[in-house]
Amino acid sequence: MSDQSTDATIRVFIALAPPDDAKDELAAALRPAYEAYPALRWNRIEDWHITLAFLGELPVRAVPPLRDPLAALAASRRPLELGLRGGGHFDERVLWSGIDGDVEGLHLLATRVRTLVTECGIPFEGRPLRPHLTLARARRGAESAIADSAAGLAGFSGRPWPAARLHLVGSNFGRGPGPIRYQDIESWPFEGAGD
């Protein structure tokens, strides 16, 4: 990123990601919805994540100071045991899967991440954490497909898994046609024994 101009920006968030086998399990449960509602804007499975802190559009130069503190935070924490469970929607526009397991630990981690972001001098809008994994968005007129898809996930309960890494992610949101694409800027393993 050092070769980019000082005016360059990137949309950034800090997140956890389920392992591939947990994502595959949820994708199998979503197969009827994929087939019934291909017009929904489905997120790519490889982009599924649980946002801990959404930082918005930042100057590229603001990102490097986050690296060392996030690495230290991950090194001091143990992996969280989480799972994917059920489904729901926000305003019939966004389909999500819920998070199960150590949700209290997830809230504590998010609080620490958000404090760290503020300590790095990045303004942070303190919206309450609503742990979820976004799956799809409705195009105008397709809202009922979101509600139906959420109902189809009501009985879903995925296997537990350890959230093994803390991810600093950039996205191309709002930058041209096509789906949103996410890419790790960097990620760090949870290596500690503490909470």
C-alpha positions in Angstrom: 0.0 0.0 0.0 3.0 2.3 0.3 3.1 3.0 -3.4 -0.4 4.6 -3.4 -1.0 8.3 -3.3 -1.7 10.0 0.0 -5.2 10.7 -1.2 -6.1 7.0 -1.8 -8.8 5.5 0.4 -9.9 2.0 1.3 -13.1 0.7 3.0 -11.9 -1.2 6.1 -13.4 -3.5 8.7 -12.1 -5.9 11.4 -13.7 -9.3 11.4 -13.7 -13.0 12.1 -14.3 -15.7 9.5 -15.8 -19.1 9.8 -13.6 -22.0 8.5 -14.4 -23.4 5.1 -16.2 -26.5 6.4 -18.6 -24.4 8.5 -19.3 -22.2 5.5 -19.9 -25.3 3.3 -22.4 -26.6 5.9 -24.3 -23.3 5.8 -24.1 -23.2 2.0 -25.7 -26.6 1.8 -28.6 -25.4 4.0 -29.0 -22.4 1.7 -29.1 -24.5 -1.5 -33.0 -24.4 -1.7 -32.9 -20.6 -1.4 -30.1 -20.2 -4.0 -32.2 -22.2 -6.4 -35.5 -20.5 -5.6 -34.1 -16.9 -5.5 -31.2 -16.5 -7.9 -32.1 -12.8 -8.3 -31.0 -12.0 -4.7 -27.5 -10.5 -4.5 -25.8 -13.4 -2.8 -22.5 -12.7 -1.0 -19.6 -14.9 -2.2 -19.0 -17.7 0.3 -15.3 -16.8 0.5 -16.3 -13.3 1.7 -18.5 -14.5 4.6 -17.4 -12.8 7.8 -18.5 -11.6 11.2 -17.8 -7.9 11.5 -16.4 -6.7 14.8 -15.8 -3.1 13.8 -16.7 -1.3 10.6 -14.2 1.6 10.1 -15.6 2.9 6.8 -13.6 4.7 4.2 -10.1 5.4 5.5 -7.1 7.0 4.0 -4.7 4.2 3.1 -2.1 5.8 5.4 -4.4 5.2 8.4 -4.3 1.4 8.0 -0.6 0.5 8.9 -0.8 1.9 12.5 -3.6 -0.7 13.1 -1.4 -3.7 12.3 0.9 -4.0 15.4 -1.9 -3.4 17.9 -4.2 -5.9 16.2 -1.4 -8.4 16.0 -0.7 -8.0 19.8 -4.4 -8.3 20.6 -4.7 -11.5 18.6 -1.6 -12.9 20.2 -3.0 -12.4 23.7 -6.4 -13.9 23.1 -7.6 -17.5 22.8 -9.8 -18.6 19.8 -13.5 -18.1 20.4 -15.8 -21.2 20.0 -18.6 -20.0 17.7 -21.2 -21.6 15.4 -23.7 -20.5 12.8 -27.3 -20.8 13.8 -30.7 -20.0 12.2 -31.4 -17.0 10.0 -33.1 -13.7 10.0 -33.2 -10.4 8.1 -32.8 -6.7 8.6 -35.8 -4.8 7.2 -36.5 -7.6 4.6 -33.5 -6.3 2.7 -30.5 -8.2 4.2 -30.5 -12.0 4.9 -28.2 -13.2 7.7 -27.3 -16.2 9.7 -27.0 -15.8 13.5 -24.0 -16.5 15.7 -24.0 -19.1 18.4 -21.4 -20.2 21.0 -19.3 -17.8 23.0 -21.3 -14.7 22.1 -20.3 -13.0 25.4 -16.6 -13.5 24.4 -17.4 -12.1 20.9 -18.9 -9.0 22.5 -15.8 -8.6 24.7 -13.5 -9.0 21.7 -15.5 -6.5 19.7 -15.3 -4.0 22.6 -11.5 -4.4 22.8 -11.1 -4.1 19.0 -13.2 -0.9 18.9 -11.2 0.6 21.8 -8.0 -0.2 20.0 -9.3 1.5 16.8 -10.1 4.6 18.8 -6.6 4.5 20.5 -5.1 4.4 17.0 -6.8 7.8 16.3 -9.4 6.5 14.0 -12.9 7.9 14.7 -15.3 5.0 15.3 -19.1 5.2 15.2 -20.2 3.1 18.1 -23.1 1.1 16.8 -24.1 -1.8 19.0 -22.7 -5.2 17.9 -25.4 -7.4 16.4 -23.4 -10.6 15.7 -24.4 -12.1 12.3 -23.0 -13.3 9.0 -24.5 -11.4 6.0 -25.6 -13.8 3.2 -27.6 -11.8 0.7 -29.2 -8.5 -0.1 -32.6 -8.0 -1.9 -32.9 -6.1 -5.1 -35.9 -3.7 -5.1 -39.1 -5.8 -5.2 -37.5 -9.0 -3.9 -38.0 -8.4 -0.2 -40.2 -11.4 0.2 -37.4 -13.7 -1.0 -35.3 -12.5 2.0 -38.0 -13.3 4.5 -38.6 -16.7 2.9 -34.9 -17.5 2.9 -34.6 -16.5 6.5 -37.5 -18.8 7.4 -35.8 -21.6 5.5 -32.8 -21.3 7.9 -34.9 -21.3 11.1 -33.9 -24.8 12.0 -30.2 -24.6 10.9 -27.6 -25.2 13.6 -24.1 -25.6 12.4 -21.3 -27.4 14.2 -19.1 -25.4 16.6 -15.7 -24.1 15.3 -12.9 -22.0 16.7 -12.5 -18.5 15.3 -8.8 -18.9 14.7 -7.7 -15.5 13.2 -8.4 -11.8 13.5 -8.8 -10.2 10.1 -8.2 -6.7 8.9 -10.2 -6.5 5.7 -10.5 -4.0 2.8 -13.3 -3.9 0.3 -14.2 -2.4 -3.0 -17.8 -1.5 -1.8 -19.4 1.0 -4.1 -16.5 1.0 -6.6 -17.9 -0.1 -9.9 -20.2 -2.9 -11.1 -20.4 -6.3 -9.7 -20.6 -7.8 -6.2 -18.7 -6.5 -3.2 -15.3 -8.1 -3.0 -13.3 -8.4 0.3 -9.6 -9.0 0.7 -7.5 -9.5 3.8 -5.1 -6.7 4.3 -3.6 -8.9 7.0 -4.7 -11.5 9.6 -3.3 -12.8 12.8 -3.8 -16.1 14.7 -5.3 -16.1 18.2 -2.5 -17.6 20.2 -3.1 -16.6 23.9 -4.8 -18.3 26.8 -6.7 -15.2 27.9 -10.0 -13.7 27.1 
